[in-house]
């Protein structure tokens, strides 16, 4: 499957029902910030994750690329954006929202910091892998 490089569709239905195709963004509330690197295996550098304007301060969005690939993009601090592989490190469900600086997996209620991906609560033990990003114009892209 060819990965889209410009996810622009916003669809909450996508994460509730199990989206198959095309990329897309969702969610948000309030999130946090982070800083490190762990390439999201399937996403090549330059892949657009989200538009800055779509990522709320102290919240974030979940961008779905395919059934196995989704990314949590957050803005924990004004103008600071972070991104993490949204596949939960507990049993592999996709995290489905970013709220109050937490990335949430609803399967068993694991919560991860949107600053650094570390587990804050729930059964997951490992942090969410961080994805290195950069800003390109109005977009947040994979570095
Ligand atoms: S799979 Fe995410 S909390 Fe269990």
Boltz pocket constraint, residues with backbone or C-beta under 6 A from the ligand:
constraints:
  - pocket:
      binder: B
      contacts: [[A, 88], [A, 89], [A, 90], [A, 91], [A, 92], [A, 93], [A, 105], [A, 106], [A, 107], [A, 108], [A, 109], [A, 110], [A, 122], [A, 123], [A, 124]]
      max_distance: 6.0
